Amino acid sequence: MLMPTFPWRRAGPPVCALMIASCAGYPPPSAPAPPRLTLPEVATLPCPLARLPDSPTEADLEAVYMQRGGDLVACDAARQLAVDTLVAERALQDRWRKARDGRR
């Protein structure tokens, strides 16, 4: 008695090879970019410091001394804003990476 033949047994290997080869041409899916925060403009500007005039008087010296103190406080506040933004951005990126790695 003859054994029945199944025609799809011969077609199986070439079909599988074609399916694998067609997927090889596609690039892997890219992951979305991590979150980024925009640095406030105040934090990117250079700090202006008051300067003495060419021939200063004692009143000029006292005025510039007080103004310079205020400028340094403003400059330090802008620097702190930049640092806080960077720390917040890194915390966001860490949470994003943890969530992304948890989905894998």
C-alpha positions as CSV (number, residue, x, y, z in Angstrom):
1,M,0.0,0.0,0.0
2,L,1.3,3.4,-0.9
3,M,1.8,6.1,1.7
4,P,-0.1,9.3,1.2
5,T,2.0,12.3,0.3
6,F,1.3,15.8,1.5
7,P,2.3,18.5,-1.1
8,W,2.9,21.2,1.5
9,R,5.7,19.2,3.1
10,R,7.9,20.2,0.2
11,A,6.8,23.8,0.2
12,G,7.4,24.3,3.9
13,P,11.2,24.9,3.9
14,P,11.2,27.4,1.0
15,V,8.3,29.3,2.5
16,C,10.0,29.6,5.9
17,A,13.2,30.7,4.2
18,L,11.3,33.4,2.3
19,M,9.6,34.7,5.5
20,I,12.9,34.9,7.4
21,A,14.7,36.6,4.5
22,S,11.9,39.2,4.1
23,C,12.1,40.3,7.7
24,A,15.9,40.7,7.6
25,G,15.6,43.8,5.4
26,Y,13.7,45.8,8.0
27,P,15.7,47.8,10.6
28,P,14.9,47.0,14.3
29,P,12.2,49.2,15.8
30,S,13.7,52.3,17.3
31,A,12.9,53.2,20.9
32,P,11.5,56.6,21.6
33,A,13.9,59.3,22.8
34,P,14.2,59.9,26.6
35,P,12.5,62.9,28.0
36,R,14.4,66.2,27.9
37,L,13.7,69.5,29.7
38,T,14.3,72.9,28.2
39,L,16.8,74.9,30.2
40,P,15.3,78.3,31.1
41,E,16.8,81.2,29.2
42,V,17.8,83.0,32.4
43,A,20.2,80.1,33.2
44,T,21.9,80.3,29.8
45,L,22.7,84.0,29.9
46,P,26.1,85.3,31.1
47,C,26.1,87.0,34.5
48,P,26.5,90.8,34.2
49,L,28.6,92.3,36.9
50,A,28.8,96.0,37.6
51,R,32.2,97.7,36.9
52,L,33.7,100.8,38.3
53,P,34.0,103.9,36.1
54,D,37.4,105.0,34.9
55,S,37.9,107.5,37.7
56,P,35.8,106.2,40.6
57,T,34.9,108.1,43.7
58,E,34.2,106.6,47.0
59,A,30.4,106.8,46.3
60,D,31.0,104.9,43.0
61,L,32.9,102.2,44.9
62,E,30.0,101.8,47.4
63,A,27.3,101.8,44.7
64,V,29.2,99.2,42.6
65,Y,29.9,97.1,45.7
66,M,26.2,96.9,46.5
67,Q,25.1,96.4,42.9
68,R,27.7,93.6,42.4
69,G,26.4,91.8,45.5
70,G,22.9,91.8,43.9
71,D,24.4,90.6,40.6
72,L,26.1,87.7,42.3
73,V,22.9,86.7,44.1
74,A,21.0,86.8,40.7
75,C,23.8,84.8,39.0
76,D,23.8,82.2,41.8
77,A,20.0,81.9,41.5
78,A,20.4,81.3,37.7
79,R,23.1,78.7,38.3
80,Q,20.9,76.9,40.8
81,L,18.0,76.9,38.3
82,A,20.3,75.3,35.7
83,V,21.4,72.7,38.3
84,D,17.8,71.9,39.4
85,T,16.7,71.6,35.7
86,L,19.6,69.1,35.0
87,V,18.8,67.0,38.2
88,A,15.1,66.9,37.3
89,E,15.9,65.9,33.7
90,R,18.1,63.1,34.9
91,A,15.5,61.9,37.3
92,L,12.9,61.9,34.5
93,Q,15.3,59.9,32.2
94,D,16.0,57.4,35.0
95,R,12.3,56.8,35.5
96,W,11.8,56.5,31.7
97,R,14.6,53.9,31.5
98,K,13.2,52.0,34.4
99,A,9.8,51.9,32.8
100,R,11.2,51.0,29.4
101,D,13.3,48.2,30.8
102,G,10.3,46.9,32.8
103,R,8.3,46.5,29.6
104,R,11.0,44.3,28.0
